[in-house]
Amino acid sequence: MSSYYQHHVFFCLNTRDDGKACCADHNAQAMQEYAKKRCKQLGIAGGEGRVRINKAGCLNRCELGPVLVVYPEAVWYTFVDEQDIDEIIDSHLVNGKPVERLMLDR
């Protein structure tokens, strides 16, 4: 059985009102929007066999945040800025090579 998307990327955009760490505190929404735009510019975004960038609620890893996860490989990443997002897109989503320096332990 194969995945509908070549890569399905979920960005945690969770916010917490209790003062605990959350991905939204680390510019996660802007980075998700940037990734979506960049994938469209590269022509890799779309339907079956392509890349889908999605927003997600809490992925329960906020203490490691910000976080995103790429399926079907289930590779978890953290990131800081657009350069990190570019590296994940160029290396993992385009060329199929996960970016070890940004990977989280499962």
VOFIMAR-342056 format. One record per residue (C-alpha): residue in three letters; x, y, z. Coordinates in pm, 1 decimal. Last residue first. Example, Ala and Ser with C-alpha at 12.3 -4.5 7.8 and 13.67 -1.06 7.14 Angstrom:
! residues 2
<r kenu="Ser" u="1367.0" v="-106.0" w="714.0"/>
<r kenu="Ala" u="1230.0" v="-450.0" w="780.0"/>
This chain:
! residues 106
<r kenu="Arg" u="1133.8" v="946.3" w="1755.4"/>
<r kenu="Asp" u="1460.3" v="1128.8" w="1808.0"/>
<r kenu="Leu" u="1441.3" v="1469.2" w="1647.8"/>
<r kenu="Met" u="1593.8" v="1546.3" w="1309.1"/>
<r kenu="Leu" u="1746.5" v="1885.8" w="1228.1"/>
<r kenu="Arg" u="2110.0" v="1773.1" w="1191.4"/>
<r kenu="Glu" u="1997.6" v="1453.1" w="1014.9"/>
<r kenu="Val" u="1832.6" v="1624.6" w="718.5"/>
<r kenu="Pro" u="1646.0" v="1340.0" w="547.6"/>
<r kenu="Lys" u="1753.7" v="1256.1" w="190.1"/>
<r kenu="Gly" u="1467.5" v="1206.9" w="-56.0"/>
<r kenu="Asn" u="1591.6" v="1465.8" w="-306.5"/>
<r kenu="Val" u="1294.5" v="1703.2" w="-330.8"/>
<r kenu="Leu" u="1118.5" v="1654.0" w="2.9"/>
<r kenu="His" u="1422.4" v="1558.7" w="209.7"/>
<r kenu="Ser" u="1715.5" v="1766.3" w="83.5"/>
<r kenu="Asp" u="1555.9" v="2067.0" w="-80.6"/>
<r kenu="Ile" u="1249.4" v="2091.4" w="143.8"/>
<r kenu="Ile" u="1431.6" v="2019.7" w="470.8"/>
<r kenu="Glu" u="1715.0" v="2255.7" w="374.0"/>
<r kenu="Asp" u="1472.8" v="2530.9" w="273.9"/>
<r kenu="Ile" u="1290.9" v="2493.4" w="607.2"/>
<r kenu="Asp" u="1623.0" v="2525.6" w="792.8"/>
<r kenu="Gln" u="1710.1" v="2836.6" w="587.6"/>
<r kenu="Glu" u="1364.0" v="2979.3" w="659.6"/>
<r kenu="Asp" u="1432.5" v="2978.0" w="1033.9"/>
<r kenu="Val" u="1471.2" v="2775.8" w="1351.7"/>
<r kenu="Phe" u="1370.5" v="2418.9" w="1281.4"/>
<r kenu="Thr" u="1278.5" v="2093.1" w="1455.9"/>
<r kenu="Tyr" u="1220.1" v="1776.4" w="1265.2"/>
<r kenu="Trp" u="1038.0" v="1444.4" w="1297.9"/>
<r kenu="Val" u="1064.5" v="1179.6" w="1024.5"/>
<r kenu="Ala" u="754.7" v="959.2" w="1007.0"/>
<r kenu="Glu" u="856.5" v="824.1" w="663.2"/>
<r kenu="Pro" u="501.8" v="848.1" w="523.1"/>
<r kenu="Tyr" u="502.0" v="1120.1" w="639.6"/>
<r kenu="Val" u="709.0" v="1424.6" w="736.9"/>
<r kenu="Val" u="674.5" v="1565.8" w="1087.6"/>
<r kenu="Leu" u="710.7" v="1924.0" w="1204.1"/>
<r kenu="Val" u="827.9" v="2065.5" w="1532.7"/>
<r kenu="Pro" u="893.3" v="2399.5" w="1699.3"/>
<r kenu="Gly" u="954.3" v="2274.0" w="1935.4"/>
<r kenu="Leu" u="1121.2" v="2012.0" w="2153.1"/>
<r kenu="Glu" u="901.9" v="2091.6" w="2455.7"/>
<r kenu="Cys" u="611.9" v="2109.5" w="2211.3"/>
<r kenu="Arg" u="627.9" v="1737.6" w="2134.9"/>
<r kenu="Asn" u="261.3" v="1646.5" w="2183.1"/>
<r kenu="Leu" u="169.8" v="1691.7" w="1815.7"/>
<r kenu="Cys" u="-63.9" v="1974.0" w="1913.3"/>
<r kenu="Gly" u="-276.9" v="2102.5" w="1630.7"/>
<r kenu="Ala" u="-160.4" v="2057.7" w="1276.9"/>
<r kenu="Lys" u="-123.0" v="2279.0" w="972.8"/>
<r kenu="Asn" u="-55.7" v="2100.6" w="645.8"/>
<r kenu="Ile" u="202.0" v="2098.4" w="363.7"/>
<r kenu="Arg" u="122.6" v="1844.2" w="88.4"/>
<r kenu="Val" u="390.7" v="1720.8" w="-148.7"/>
<r kenu="Arg" u="320.2" v="1528.7" w="-470.3"/>
<r kenu="Gly" u="227.1" v="1174.1" w="-571.9"/>
<r kenu="Glu" u="-144.4" v="1250.1" w="-564.8"/>
<r kenu="Gly" u="-231.8" v="1614.0" w="-520.8"/>
<r kenu="Gly" u="-37.9" v="1935.2" w="-514.4"/>
<r kenu="Ala" u="289.8" v="2088.8" w="-419.6"/>
<r kenu="Ile" u="614.0" v="2000.4" w="-602.8"/>
<r kenu="Gly" u="617.7" v="2292.3" w="-847.9"/>
<r kenu="Leu" u="914.4" v="2461.8" w="-681.1"/>
<r kenu="Gln" u="710.5" v="2778.7" w="-626.5"/>
<r kenu="Lys" u="427.6" v="2573.0" w="-474.2"/>
<r kenu="Cys" u="674.6" v="2404.1" w="-238.2"/>
<r kenu="Arg" u="810.7" v="2746.7" w="-143.0"/>
<r kenu="Lys" u="464.3" v="2885.3" w="-64.4"/>
<r kenu="Lys" u="372.4" v="2590.2" w="156.9"/>
<r kenu="Ala" u="707.2" v="2602.9" w="334.5"/>
<r kenu="Tyr" u="672.8" v="2978.5" w="398.0"/>
<r kenu="Glu" u="320.9" v="2936.7" w="536.6"/>
<r kenu="Gln" u="443.2" v="2662.8" w="769.8"/>
<r kenu="Met" u="739.4" v="2880.8" w="873.8"/>
<r kenu="Ala" u="510.7" v="3175.5" w="948.6"/>
<r kenu="Gln" u="285.4" v="2951.2" w="1156.8"/>
<r kenu="Ala" u="575.2" v="2799.1" w="1351.3"/>
<r kenu="Asn" u="725.5" v="3131.8" w="1460.2"/>
<r kenu="His" u="865.0" v="2979.1" w="1780.7"/>
<r kenu="Asp" u="592.2" v="3068.0" w="2031.9"/>
<r kenu="Ala" u="341.3" v="2883.2" w="1810.9"/>
<r kenu="Cys" u="533.9" v="2563.4" w="1884.2"/>
<r kenu="Cys" u="438.3" v="2568.7" w="2247.5"/>
<r kenu="Ala" u="625.0" v="2589.9" w="2576.2"/>
<r kenu="Lys" u="412.1" v="2606.9" w="2889.3"/>
<r kenu="Gly" u="259.2" v="2940.0" w="2995.3"/>
<r kenu="Asp" u="-86.6" v="2794.7" w="3059.8"/>
<r kenu="Asp" u="-252.7" v="2940.6" w="2750.3"/>
<r kenu="Arg" u="-95.4" v="2701.0" w="2505.4"/>
<r kenu="Thr" u="-74.8" v="2748.7" w="2129.1"/>
<r kenu="Asn" u="-30.8" v="2466.5" w="1879.9"/>
<r kenu="Leu" u="89.4" v="2534.0" w="1526.9"/>
<r kenu="Cys" u="251.7" v="2192.6" w="1481.0"/>
<r kenu="Phe" u="359.0" v="2165.8" w="1117.8"/>
<r kenu="Phe" u="247.5" v="1850.8" w="933.6"/>
<r kenu="Val" u="418.1" v="1743.3" w="611.7"/>
<r kenu="His" u="276.6" v="1479.6" w="375.0"/>
<r kenu="His" u="540.4" v="1350.5" w="133.5"/>
<r kenu="Gln" u="483.4" v="1145.1" w="-182.0"/>
<r kenu="Tyr" u="114.6" v="1196.8" w="-118.8"/>
<r kenu="Tyr" u="-145.2" v="921.9" w="-159.7"/>
<r kenu="Ser" u="74.1" v="683.5" w="40.5"/>
<r kenu="Ser" u="140.9" v="338.4" w="-92.0"/>
<r kenu="Met" u="0.0" v="0.0" w="0.0"/>
